[in-house]
Amino acid sequence: MKLLLAFTLLASGQETKPQPEISQARLDEMSVACRTPRKWLKHLAGEQVQFRPSPKARYEQVDCLLKQLRESAVPMKLGFVGNEQAPE
């Protein structure tokens, strides 16, 4: 009986931390931090985030947004839309 009680106490002591949620406001904050247009990041639904930088985007801006997304620890599905070629 003591073994069962100890297991129950250990299991109940392992609380899962609530995952932070993604929102358009949070994505906008990331855009402001990276000095990019807010339309580059769009919260679609649930964990879906659309990342659509300008074809003329600077590497540093794209890298900054990807770093912000990675460090946010927010569970999301990130999709890259399009692979347009920059106009000549």
C-alpha positions as CSV (number, residue, x, y, z in Angstrom):
1,M,0.0,0.0,0.0
2,K,2.9,2.4,0.8
3,L,4.4,1.8,-2.7
4,L,1.2,2.7,-4.4
5,L,0.8,5.9,-2.3
6,A,4.4,7.0,-3.1
7,F,3.9,6.5,-6.8
8,T,0.7,8.5,-6.8
9,L,2.4,11.4,-5.0
10,L,5.3,11.4,-7.5
11,A,2.9,11.3,-10.4
12,S,0.8,14.2,-9.1
13,G,3.9,16.2,-8.4
14,Q,4.8,16.3,-12.1
15,E,2.6,19.1,-13.2
16,T,2.8,20.0,-16.9
17,K,3.4,23.7,-17.5
18,P,0.8,25.3,-19.6
19,Q,2.0,26.0,-23.1
20,P,2.0,29.7,-24.2
21,E,-0.4,30.3,-27.0
22,I,0.2,32.1,-30.2
23,S,-1.7,35.2,-31.2
24,Q,-1.6,37.8,-33.9
25,A,-0.6,40.3,-31.3
26,R,2.4,38.2,-30.3
27,L,3.4,37.8,-33.9
28,D,3.1,41.6,-34.4
29,E,5.5,42.1,-31.4
30,M,8.0,39.9,-33.1
31,S,7.6,41.9,-36.3
32,V,8.2,45.1,-34.5
33,A,11.3,43.7,-32.8
34,C,12.7,42.7,-36.2
35,R,11.6,45.9,-38.0
36,T,9.6,43.9,-40.5
37,P,6.1,44.5,-41.9
38,R,3.4,42.9,-39.7
39,K,1.9,41.2,-42.8
40,W,4.9,38.8,-43.0
41,L,3.6,36.8,-40.1
42,K,0.0,35.8,-40.0
43,H,-1.8,33.7,-37.4
44,L,-4.2,31.5,-39.4
45,A,-5.9,29.2,-36.8
46,G,-4.8,27.0,-33.9
47,E,-1.1,26.5,-34.2
48,Q,-0.8,27.5,-37.8
49,V,1.4,30.5,-38.6
50,Q,2.0,31.7,-42.2
51,F,5.4,33.3,-42.8
52,R,5.5,35.2,-46.1
53,P,8.4,37.6,-46.4
54,S,8.8,40.0,-49.3
55,P,10.9,38.7,-52.2
56,K,13.1,41.7,-51.5
57,A,13.5,40.9,-47.8
58,R,16.9,41.2,-46.3
59,Y,18.4,38.0,-44.9
60,E,18.9,39.6,-41.5
61,Q,15.1,40.4,-41.2
62,V,14.1,36.9,-42.2
63,D,16.7,35.4,-39.8
64,C,15.5,37.7,-37.0
65,L,11.9,36.5,-37.4
66,L,12.8,32.9,-37.5
67,K,14.9,33.3,-34.3
68,Q,12.0,35.1,-32.6
69,L,9.6,32.2,-33.5
70,R,12.1,29.6,-32.4
71,E,12.8,31.3,-29.0
72,S,9.1,32.0,-28.3
73,A,8.6,28.3,-27.2
74,V,5.1,28.6,-28.6
75,P,3.9,25.4,-30.3
76,M,3.0,26.2,-33.8
77,K,3.0,24.8,-37.3
78,L,5.1,27.2,-39.5
79,G,4.5,27.1,-43.2
80,F,6.5,28.8,-45.9
81,V,4.2,30.0,-48.6
82,G,5.4,30.4,-52.2
83,N,8.8,30.4,-53.6
84,E,8.5,33.4,-55.9
85,Q,11.4,34.7,-57.8
86,A,12.3,38.3,-57.3
87,P,11.4,40.5,-60.3
88,E,14.4,41.4,-62.5
